[in-house]
Amino acid sequence: MRKFRCCFLSVLLATPTLVSAETPDIKPGQWEYQNTMRMSAGGRAMPAQMVRNKDCVRQEDLTDPDLFGGDELKDCEASGVEQSRSRLRYTLTCAGPDGSPYTMTADIKLQGETMEGTMQGDMESPMGPMRMRMELSGKRIGDC
């Protein structure tokens, strides 16, 4: 599994539980993504981190996804799934590093050659409650 999928395509295309009859409105090709993450723990905000990356999205990535199948998410449970051709919303609950629950919600809009969305995660940590907020955006920039 390519690394960026944990942050973008895994939340976009999902597990067999999330696969619907509709193929997501994403045009295959070379995509460029920007993710801005903001975190706070124990009431203290950490500096925002922005990551840009590129990857090739192939047709088989859209029609035969194995994107929540990675080891990082194998013990997670998806709920509240709403998927259409142009939007994906869900909640993912996983065990955190210390066994306490970690909950992440996602709301992603798919627009053929662009996408945008948000992810929000909450968990308990040794420093107190930890919150993560991520703004996602992507655009198709050409063929692979």
N, C-alpha and C positions, 0 to 999 in steps of 0.2 A: 504494500500500500504506500503510495507516495505521501510524504510527510504533510503536505499542505491540506490533504483531505481531512485531517482531524479538525482543522479549523473551518473549512469551507464546504467541500463537497460532501463530507460525511454528514453535515447538518442539512445539506440540501437534498440529497438523493436517498439516503436512508437504508434501513434494513428491510428484509422481506415484510416485516410488520408494517412498514411505512409505504411500501411500493403500491401505487394505485394503477388503475388502468390507463391513466394519462401519463405520457412521458413529459417530464419537466420541460418548460419552455427555455431551453438553453441550447444555443447553436454550437455544435462541436467546433473546435479550433484552438488556437493559442489564446489563453486568457491571462490577464494581469489582474491581481487582487491587491487590495489594500485593507488591512485590518488594524484598527486602533483599539487597544485594550487599556482600560482603566481599572485599577484594583485598589481596594482598601481592606485593611485588616486591623481589627481592634480599634476602629475609629480613625486610623491614620491612613491618609491617601498616599499612594505611591505614584511616581511620575508616569504619565501616559506612555505607552509603548506603541509605536507604529511599525508594522511589518508590511513590506511589499514583496510579492513573489509572482512568478509566472509558471504556468503549466499547460500542458496539452490536454484538452478534454476531448475524448474520442466518443464516437457514437455508442460503442459498447459500454462506456462508463455510464451512459444514461439509460440504456436498455437492460443491462445486466449488472446492476450495482452490487458490490460487496463492501459497502462503505461504513457500516457500523460493525462490520465483522472483525475488525482489528482487535488485537489483544487489549488495547487501552480501554475499549468500551464493551468488552465481552460480558461483563456482569451488570450492565446498565439495563434499565427498563424504560421504554418509551411510553408516554401516555398523552392524552389530549391531542392526538394527531389530527391535523386538518391539512390535507394535501390536495391541491388542484394543479392545473398546468402552470398557473402563474404565481402560486404562493405555497409556502410550507410553514406551518406553525406546529410546535410540539413542546413537550416537557420531557427531559431526560433525567432520570434519577440513578445515581451511581454511588458506590461506596467510596468515600474519601480515603486517603492514605492511612488514616488511623481507624478506619471502619465506620466512621460517622457518615451520614448521608450527604451527598452533594447533589444539588438540584440545578439544572440549567434549562432555561426556556429560550426558544428561538422563534423568530418571525422574519421570514426571508421572502422578498418579492423577486420573481424571475421574469425577465423582460426580453428574452431572446438573445440579444447581444450585450445586455447589461444585467446586473443584479445588485440588490442592496438589502441590508437587513441588520438585525440586532440579535445579540445573544446576551443573556444575563445569567450569572451563576452565583449561588450562595452556598456556603459551607461553614462549618465550625473549624477553627484551627487553634493551635496552642496560644496564638495571640488574640483570640476572640473571634467574633464573626468575621468572615472574609466574604467580600463581594467583588465580583468581576463583571464588567460591562464591556462589550465588544461591539464596535460598529464595523460592518463588513460592506465592502463594495467591490465590484468586479466588472470588467468589460472585455469583450472579445477584441483582440488586436490583430487577428489574421489567421492564416492557416498554420497548421503544425508543421 
